[in-house]
Amino acid sequence: MPPCFAAPTDPALPLVALDPSGLEGWRETADPRMAQWVAATGFAAGAGEICLLPDADGGLAGALVGLGEEPGRFAIAGAAAKLPERVWRLDGVEGVAARQEAALAWLLAGYRFTRYRDRPAMQARLIAPEGVDADRIAAIAAGEFLTRDLINTPANDMGPAALETAVRALAADFGAAVEVTAGAALLTANLPLIHAVGRAGAEAPRLIDMVWGDPADPALTLVGKGVCFDTGGLNLKPGSSMGLMKKDMGGAATVLGLAHMLMATAAPVRLRVLIPAVENAVAGNAFRPGDILTARNGLTVEVNNTDAEGRLVLADALALADEDPPAALVCMATLTGAARVALGPDLAPFYTDDDTLAGQLAAAAARVGDPLWRMPFWDGYEARLDPGIADLDNAPKGGMAGSILAALFLRRFVRASPRFVHFDIYGWSPDGDAARPRGGIGQGARALFEALPGLLGP
């Protein structure tokens, strides 16, 4: 069921949000008997803590929800699942931005992945707080739910063909057009790196190309890494590193979630989504260490590690996108472990040469609680991409600056687009909390959505 708010006309109980200092003020103005009740329950307005308030007849009059001493991101979410089945009206949250965050937190807390196991739905419902664009918040939540569902689905049910089906379903919802180039047709279409990486998979590799919107609007192209499972290829991963590789299509899942947000809100953009969908498998026809491949734009690449396959499939997709330069070109990929070593699972690095774009993204990320951190396209490392025998090395030796080197590799395939940004995301919540349960998550999509229309330039 898509995330949604209760109707504003529904009878609702008050849900008062308080931090510890606010609780003291509430006690001073509350009915003395109610204040005594709250004190007796031990409610201290800790983060996610709730206190149900009785009425004179023993029924339910409302509830208090704690924000904690320093309210964190999505603080309301921790309380949403604890409340009984009622419609609630949020009070005590000052400012439209804070109410927007609280509203989104509530909807995100309702996410359940139920494809393989039934899970009880959240019973409590919320009326959209005053001043909040309910449709926009619901579209953001629905886009995030799509991203989570795609990442959480294992590779036996989310291979390249199933990912194509998911794109076609999204396109059908909003009247977008989809073209798919698969198997040997990739060679005819000059998409050789996508074919090379995916040809050993049980399902044919493919490039999925979705287009939506008015051609007169500014063009935005999203490229998402769609490696539906990554064994590492002939440079086989150890089992401990392979366990989460169903999420290696997290870049594709994230751009599709963002595409949902844009289309559901009728954003004034000409949207194109490119997803190279493959499985990096082991078979007799798998590409090999030492192979030299020629990319769509003519650059040659020496394959020094078949486990650095994501940058190869993205290279062809980016080169194709760059042939019809959009106002902004965005690349999303679960690309390197080095990014996780540098910033951990919750903070997504992004790369761009455009300082204005970087500032817009950083500001948008802060406004919507979608944390990002700018990393450098460090030109001093360019020489490390030179293997001597080909134009590029897909896996330079040395073990340092892995995320930067991958970003520099991708930049070689973007020559004409005026604004380019690459995200090296994780796409997974390892621990989980009420708004972001353990499993697949989107990163960067809400910041990009918030940054429009500035993202597309002046």
C-alpha positions in Angstrom: 0.0 0.0 0.0 1.5 3.4 -1.0 2.3 5.7 1.9 -0.3 8.3 2.6 -1.8 10.6 5.2 -5.2 10.4 6.8 -7.8 12.8 5.5 -7.7 16.2 7.1 -11.4 15.8 8.0 -10.9 12.6 9.9 -11.6 12.8 13.7 -8.1 13.0 15.3 -6.4 12.9 18.6 -3.7 15.4 19.5 -0.1 14.1 19.5 2.1 16.7 21.3 5.8 16.6 20.5 8.0 17.7 23.4 11.7 17.8 24.3 12.5 17.6 28.0 12.4 21.4 28.5 9.2 21.6 26.6 7.7 19.0 28.9 8.3 21.3 31.9 6.4 24.0 30.2 3.6 21.6 29.2 3.2 20.5 32.8 2.8 24.1 34.0 -0.2 24.7 31.7 -1.8 21.2 31.7 -4.7 20.1 33.9 -3.1 19.2 37.2 -4.5 15.7 37.1 -3.1 15.1 33.6 0.3 16.5 34.7 0.2 14.1 37.7 -0.6 11.2 35.4 2.3 12.0 33.1 4.7 12.3 36.1 3.4 8.9 37.4 4.1 7.2 34.1 7.8 8.3 34.3 7.5 10.0 30.9 10.6 12.2 30.4 10.3 13.2 26.7 13.2 10.9 25.7 13.6 10.3 22.0 10.8 8.1 20.7 9.1 7.8 24.1 5.3 8.1 24.2 2.8 8.7 27.0 -0.9 8.0 26.3 -3.3 10.5 27.9 -6.6 9.3 29.4 -9.8 11.3 29.2 -12.4 11.6 32.1 -14.2 8.5 30.9 -11.2 6.2 30.8 -10.8 6.6 27.0 -7.9 8.0 25.1 -7.6 11.8 25.0 -4.3 12.1 23.2 -0.6 11.4 23.6 2.8 13.0 24.2 5.8 12.0 22.2 9.4 12.7 23.2 12.0 14.3 21.0 14.9 13.8 23.3 17.5 16.4 24.5 18.9 16.9 21.0 16.2 15.8 18.5 17.9 13.7 15.8 16.8 13.1 12.2 13.3 11.6 12.0 12.8 11.7 15.7 9.0 11.2 15.4 9.4 7.9 13.6 10.4 6.1 16.8 7.0 6.8 18.3 4.8 6.2 15.3 4.8 2.4 15.5 4.1 2.5 19.2 0.9 4.4 19.0 -2.5 2.7 19.0 -4.8 2.5 15.9 -6.1 6.1 15.8 -5.8 9.1 13.6 -3.4 11.6 15.1 -2.8 15.4 14.7 0.7 16.6 15.4 1.1 19.5 17.7 4.2 21.2 19.2 6.4 21.1 16.1 7.3 24.6 15.1 8.3 25.7 11.6 7.3 24.2 8.3 10.6 22.5 7.7 10.4 20.7 11.0 6.8 19.7 10.3 7.9 18.4 6.9 10.6 16.3 8.4 8.2 14.9 11.0 5.6 14.1 8.4 8.1 12.3 6.2 9.5 10.5 9.3 6.0 9.2 10.1 5.5 7.8 6.6 8.9 6.2 6.4 8.2 4.5 9.7 5.4 2.7 8.0 7.7 0.9 5.5 7.4 -2.9 5.5 9.1 -5.4 3.2 6.5 -8.1 2.9 7.4 -10.0 -0.3 8.6 -13.1 1.6 7.1 -12.7 5.1 4.0 -11.0 6.4 4.7 -8.1 8.7 2.0 -6.2 10.6 1.3 -2.8 9.2 1.6 0.3 11.3 -1.8 1.1 12.8 -1.6 4.7 13.7 -2.2 7.3 11.0 -1.4 11.0 10.8 -3.1 14.0 9.3 -0.5 16.0 7.4 0.7 18.8 9.6 -0.3 22.4 8.8 1.8 24.0 6.0 3.1 20.7 4.7 2.7 19.7 1.0 1.1 16.3 1.7 1.3 15.1 -1.9 5.0 16.0 -2.2 5.9 14.2 1.1 3.9 11.1 0.1 5.7 11.1 -3.3 9.1 11.2 -1.6 8.1 8.4 0.7 6.8 6.3 -2.2 10.0 6.8 -4.1 12.0 5.7 -1.1 9.8 2.6 -0.7 10.4 1.7 -4.3 14.1 2.0 -3.8 14.0 -0.1 -0.6 11.9 -2.8 -2.2 14.2 -3.2 -5.2 17.3 -3.4 -3.1 15.8 -5.8 -0.6 14.7 -8.2 -3.2 17.3 -11.0 -3.7 19.0 -11.6 -7.0 17.0 -14.8 -7.7 13.9 -12.5 -8.1 15.7 -9.2 -9.1 17.9 -10.1 -12.0 18.3 -7.9 -15.1 14.9 -9.0 -16.6 13.1 -8.3 -13.3 14.8 -4.9 -13.0 13.6 -4.1 -16.5 10.1 -5.2 -15.5 10.2 -2.8 -12.5 11.2 0.1 -14.8 8.4 -0.7 -17.2 5.9 -0.8 -14.4 7.1 2.6 -13.2 7.0 4.0 -16.7 3.5 2.7 -17.2 2.3 4.6 -14.0 3.4 7.9 -15.4 3.3 7.6 -19.2 7.1 7.3 -19.7 8.7 5.6 -22.7 11.1 2.7 -22.3 13.6 1.2 -24.8 15.8 -1.8 -23.9 18.9 -3.0 -25.7 19.8 -6.6 -24.6 22.2 -9.4 -25.4 24.1 -9.3 -28.7 22.2 -6.1 -29.7 24.4 -4.3 -27.2 27.4 -4.9 -29.5 25.4 -3.6 -32.5 24.4 -0.6 -30.5 28.1 0.1 -29.5 27.6 -0.7 -25.8 30.5 -3.2 -25.6 31.4 -2.8 -21.9 27.9 -3.5 -20.7 27.9 -6.7 -22.9 31.4 -7.8 -21.7 30.5 -7.5 -18.0 27.2 -9.2 -18.3 27.6 -11.8 -21.0 28.4 -14.6 -18.5 25.2 -14.1 -16.6 22.2 -16.5 -16.9 20.1 -13.5 -18.1 21.1 -11.3 -20.9 22.8 -8.0 -20.0 20.8 -4.9 -21.1 20.7 -1.2 -21.2 17.3 0.2 -20.0 16.5 3.7 -21.3 13.4 5.5 -19.9 12.3 9.0 -21.0 9.6 11.2 -19.5 8.5 14.8 -19.6 8.2 17.7 -22.0 11.2 18.0 -24.4 11.0 21.8 -23.9 11.9 21.5 -20.2 15.5 21.3 -18.9 17.0 17.9 -19.4 18.1 15.8 -16.4 19.7 12.4 -17.0 20.1 9.9 -14.2 22.5 6.9 -14.7 22.2 4.1 -12.1 24.5 1.1 -11.7 22.3 -2.0 -12.1 24.6 -4.9 -11.2 21.9 -7.2 -9.9 24.5 -9.5 -8.3 28.2 -9.2 -8.2 30.3 -12.4 -7.7 33.4 -10.4 -8.5 33.7 -12.4 -11.7 36.9 -14.4 -12.2 38.4 -12.3 -9.4 35.9 -14.0 -7.2 34.8 -12.3 -4.0 35.1 -14.2 -0.7 31.8 -15.4 0.7 31.9 -12.7 3.4 32.0 -10.0 0.7 29.3 -11.6 -1.5 26.6 -11.7 1.1 25.2 -8.2 0.4 25.8 -8.2 -3.3 22.0 -8.2 -4.1 22.4 -4.5 -3.2 24.9 -3.8 -6.0 22.0 -2.5 -8.1 21.4 0.1 -5.4 22.3 2.9 -7.8 19.6 1.8 -10.2 17.1 1.5 -7.4 18.0 5.0 -6.1 17.6 6.7 -9.4 14.3 4.9 -10.0 13.1 6.2 -6.6 14.1 9.7 -7.5 12.4 9.3 -10.9 9.2 8.4 -9.0 9.5 11.5 -7.0 10.0 13.7 -10.0 7.2 12.1 -12.1 4.7 11.9 -9.2 5.1 15.7 -8.6 5.1 16.6 -12.3 8.5 18.2 -12.0 9.3 20.5 -14.9 12.2 18.4 -16.3 12.8 16.3 -19.3 13.9 13.1 -17.5 16.0 10.3 -18.9 17.0 7.3 -16.8 19.7 5.0 -18.1 20.4 1.7 -16.2 23.0 -0.8 -17.4 21.5 -4.0 -15.9 23.8 -7.0 -15.6 25.0 -9.9 -13.4 28.7 -10.2 -12.9 28.9 -13.9 -13.0 31.5 -16.7 -13.5 31.3 -18.8 -16.7 33.5 -19.9 -19.5 32.7 -16.7 -21.5 33.3 -14.3 -18.6 35.6 -11.4 -19.2 39.1 -11.9 -17.8 41.8 -10.0 -15.9 44.1 -8.7 -18.5 41.5 -8.2 -21.2 41.5 -4.9 -23.0 38.1 -3.6 -23.8 37.0 -0.6 -26.0 34.3 1.6 -24.6 31.5 3.3 -26.4 33.5 6.6 -26.7 36.6 4.8 -28.0 38.7 4.7 -24.9 40.4 1.4 -24.2 40.4 -0.1 -20.8 42.7 -2.8 -19.4 40.8 -5.0 -17.0 43.0 -5.6 -14.0 40.2 -6.7 -11.7 36.9 -8.1 -12.8 35.5 -7.1 -9.5 35.8 -3.4 -10.6 32.9 -4.0 -13.1 30.5 -1.3 -12.0 32.6 1.5 -13.5 32.8 -0.4 -16.8 29.0 -0.7 -17.3 28.6 2.9 -16.1 31.2 4.1 -18.6 29.1 3.0 -21.6 26.0 4.5 -20.1 27.6 7.8 -19.3 29.2 8.0 -22.7 25.7 7.5 -24.3 24.1 10.1 -22.0 26.9 12.6 -22.9 26.1 12.3 -26.6 22.9 14.3 -25.9 24.2 16.5 -23.2 21.6 17.2 -20.5 21.5 20.3 -18.3 22.6 18.0 -15.5 24.0 14.4 -15.6 23.8 12.4 -12.3 25.5 9.0 -11.7 24.5 6.8 -8.8 26.4 3.7 -7.9 27.3 1.4 -5.0 30.8 1.6 -6.4 33.6 1.2 -3.9 34.3 -0.2 -0.4 36.8 2.7 -0.1 33.9 5.1 0.2 32.6 3.1 3.2 36.1 3.1 4.8 36.2 6.9 4.4 32.7 7.9 5.4 30.9 4.8 6.8 27.5 3.5 5.7 25.3 6.6 6.5 27.2 9.4 4.8 27.3 9.3 1.0 30.2 11.0 -0.9 29.6 12.9 -4.1 31.9 14.2 -6.7 31.5 17.2 -9.0 33.8 19.9 -10.5 30.9 22.5 -10.2 31.3 24.4 -7.0 27.9 26.0 -7.3 26.3 22.6 -7.8 28.2 21.2 -4.8 26.9 24.1 -2.6 23.4 23.5 -3.8 23.5 19.8 -3.0 25.1 20.3 0.4 22.5 22.9 1.4 19.6 20.7 0.1 21.0 17.7 2.0 21.1 19.6 5.2 17.6 20.9 4.8 16.0 17.5 4.3 18.3 15.3 6.5 19.8 13.3 3.6 23.5 13.5 4.6 26.1 14.0 1.8 29.8 14.8 1.8 31.7 16.3 -1.1 34.9 14.4 -2.2 37.4 15.7 -4.8 38.0 14.9 -8.4 41.7 15.0 -7.5 43.6 15.6 -10.8 46.9 14.6 -9.2 45.7 11.0 -9.2 44.9 10.9 -12.9 48.2 9.4 -13.8 47.4 6.3 -11.7 44.6 5.5 -14.2 47.2 4.9 -16.9 48.2 1.2 -17.3 50.6 1.8 -20.1 49.1 -0.7 -22.5 45.6 1.0 -22.8 44.0 4.4 -22.1 42.6 3.4 -18.7 43.1 0.9 -15.9 39.9 -0.2 -14.3 41.6 -1.1 -11.0 44.8 0.8 -10.3 47.1 -0.9 -7.8 48.1 0.5 -4.5 45.0 0.2 -2.5 44.6 4.0 -1.7 42.1 6.6 -2.9 39.9 3.9 -4.4 36.7 6.0 -4.4 38.5 9.0 -6.0 40.1 6.8 -8.6 36.7 5.3 -9.6 35.2 8.8 -9.8 38.1 10.0 -12.0 37.6 6.9 -14.2 33.9 7.8 -14.7 34.7 11.4 -15.4 36.7 10.4 -18.5 33.4 9.4 -20.1 31.7 12.8 -19.6 33.0 15.4 -22.0 30.1 17.6 -23.1 27.6 17.7 -20.2 27.9 21.0 -18.4 27.0 19.7 -14.9 28.1 16.2 -13.8 27.8 14.7 -10.3 28.7 11.2 -9.2 27.5 9.5 -6.0 29.3 6.6 -4.4 26.5 5.3 -2.2 26.2 2.3 0.1 22.4 1.8 -0.3 22.1 -0.2 2.9 21.2 0.4 6.6 23.3 -2.1 8.5 21.8 -1.4 11.9 18.5 0.2 11.3 16.1 2.5 13.1 12.5 3.4 13.0 12.6 5.5 9.8 15.4 3.4 8.2 15.1 -0.2 9.1 17.9 -2.6 8.4 18.1 -3.3 4.7 18.0 -1.3 1.5 17.8 2.5 1.6 18.0 5.4 -0.7 20.9 7.9 -0.4 21.1 11.3 -2.1 17.8 11.1 -3.9 16.0 13.4 -1.5 18.8 15.9 -1.6 18.7 15.9 -5.4 15.0 16.3 -5.4 15.2 19.2 -3.0 17.9 20.8 -5.0 15.7 21.2 -8.1 15.4 23.4 -10.1 18.8 24.9 -9.2 20.4 21.5 -10.0 19.7 22.2 -13.6 21.7 25.4 -13.7 20.7 29.0 -14.3 
